[in-house]
């Protein structure tokens, strides 16, 4: 089974209110580069997006940013990445990030991060792919996401099996350890998306 070569990281365009968030993003970026795993991210130079990309680049990693055109006009695009793809919409951005990635990691973030995470988990639930999805919990940041999923299960809107669609890991080091151990299934189901 092929090893994971690229990982999409979903994370905030803001730094958050604790330096631990930025530290986790930087640790993940350095760790991906050290493991020879390429980073795919939202293409921004700000917040946790910028932190994970800068750390991966500084460690000699390959970094591909994917950003919608309207955000380039806000002058938030990271111009120092290995490759920068400009898309026509947020939807196209998410699809391109999916196509480029063998696995997904969610760091802390806001509504956009929730959106990306929910969508990629939903695609997995619908059997459109079988790529690993890892949620990096930093200072309890995964609690809101887990509460949302658990509430949907409790109210009968989702089956309990949806909890098996993703893994929650405590911190960047645990995520990096898990990525080292993971392998994709040959001929995964991504072609159906």
ZAMARGU-4260 file (C-alpha; in steps of 0.2 Angstrom, whole numbers, plus 5000, padded with zeros to 4 digits):
<rodrens>
0) 5000/5000/5000 | 5007/5017/4995 | 5013/5029/5009 | 5004/5046/5012 | 5014/5058/5001
5) 5003/5074/5003 | 4992/5080/5017 | 4979/5094/5016 | 4979/5104/5032 | 4963/5114/5036
10) 4966/5128/5049 | 4962/5146/5054 | 4966/5161/5044 | 4967/5169/5062 | 4981/5164/5075
15) 4969/5161/5089 | 4970/5168/5107 | 4984/5157/5113 | 5002/5154/5107 | 4999/5136/5108
20) 4989/5136/5092 | 5003/5144/5082 | 5015/5132/5090 | 5005/5117/5085 | 5003/5123/5067
25) 5022/5126/5066 | 5026/5109/5074 | 5015/5100/5061 | 5023/5110/5046 | 5040/5105/5052
30) 5035/5087/5055 | 5027/5085/5038 | 5043/5092/5030 | 5054/5081/5040 | 5044/5066/5035
35) 5045/5070/5017 | 5026/5073/5016 | 5020/5088/5006 | 5008/5101/5013 | 4993/5106/5004
40) 4984/5121/5012 | 4972/5135/5009 | 4986/5147/5002 | 4985/5161/5014 | 5000/5169/5023
45) 4990/5174/5038 | 4985/5165/5054 | 4988/5146/5057 | 4988/5144/5038 | 5004/5155/5037
50) 5012/5147/5052 | 5010/5129/5045 | 5016/5134/5028 | 5031/5145/5034 | 5037/5131/5046
55) 5036/5117/5032 | 5045/5129/5020 | 5058/5133/5033 | 5061/5114/5035 | 5063/5111/5017
60) 5046/5104/5013 | 5035/5105/4998 | 5020/5117/5000 | 5006/5119/4988 | 4993/5133/4992
65) 4976/5133/4984 | 4967/5150/4986 | 4951/5157/4978 | 4955/5172/4967 | 4944/5184/4977
70) 4956/5181/4992 | 4971/5186/4982 | 4963/5203/4980 | 4963/5204/4999 | 4982/5202/4998
75) 4982/5187/5009 | 4990/5174/4997 | 5006/5166/5002 | 5018/5170/4988 | 5033/5160/4995
80) 5025/5143/4993 | 5032/5129/4981 | 5016/5130/4970 | 5001/5142/4972 | 4985/5137/4963
85) 4972/5151/4961 | 4954/5144/4959 | 4938/5153/4954 | 4928/5148/4970 | 4929/5141/4987
90) 4921/5125/4980 | 4934/5123/4967 | 4947/5126/4981 | 4941/5112/4992 | 4940/5100/4977
95) 4957/5104/4971 | 4964/5102/4989 | 4955/5085/4990 | 4963/5080/4973 | 4980/5084/4979
100) 4979/5075/4995 | 4981/5058/5002 | 4975/5062/5020 | 4967/5077/5029 | 4972/5086/5046
105) 4961/5099/5054 | 4970/5111/5066 | 4960/5124/5076 | 4951/5137/5066 | 4934/5145/5063
110) 4919/5143/5052 | 4929/5140/5036 | 4939/5126/5045 | 4923/5118/5051 | 4916/5119/5033
115) 4931/5110/5026 | 4931/5097/5039 | 4912/5094/5039 | 4913/5092/5020 | 4927/5080/5019
120) 4919/5069/5033 | 4903/5070/5023 | 4911/5064/5007 | 4919/5050/5017 | 4902/5045/5024
125) 4895/5045/5007 | 4909/5033/5002 | 4916/5046/4989 | 4934/5043/4997 | 4942/5033/5010
130) 4956/5045/5014 | 4961/5047/5033 | 4954/5062/5042 | 4964/5067/5058 | 4958/5081/5069
135) 4972/5089/5079 | 4965/5094/5097 | 4975/5108/5104 | 4969/5115/5121 | 4952/5107/5119
140) 4949/5114/5101 | 4941/5099/5095 | 4927/5099/5108 | 4915/5110/5098 | 4917/5099/5083
145) 4914/5083/5093 | 4899/5091/5102 | 4891/5095/5085 | 4894/5077/5079 | 4888/5069/5095
150) 4872/5080/5095 | 4868/5075/5078 | 4870/5057/5083 | 4860/5059/5099 | 4845/5067/5090
155) 4845/5054/5077 | 4851/5064/5062 | 4867/5054/5060 | 4872/5036/5064 | 4885/5032/5078
160) 4896/5025/5065 | 4900/5043/5059 | 4912/5044/5074 | 4923/5031/5065 | 4925/5042/5049
165) 4939/5053/5058 | 4951/5052/5072 | 4954/5065/5086 | 4972/5066/5092 | 4980/5076/5105
170) 4992/5088/5098 | 5003/5089/5083 | 5015/5076/5088 | 5001/5063/5090 | 4995/5068/5072
175) 5013/5066/5065 | 5015/5049/5073 | 4998/5043/5066 | 5002/5049/5049 | 5018/5039/5049
180) 5008/5024/5053 | 4994/5026/5040 | 4993/5019/5023 | 4980/5022/5010 | 4970/5007/5003
185) 4976/5003/4985 | 4964/5011/4972 | 4955/5021/4985 | 4938/5028/4981 | 4943/5046/4977
190) 4939/5043/4959 | 4921/5043/4962 | 4920/5060/4969
</rodrens>
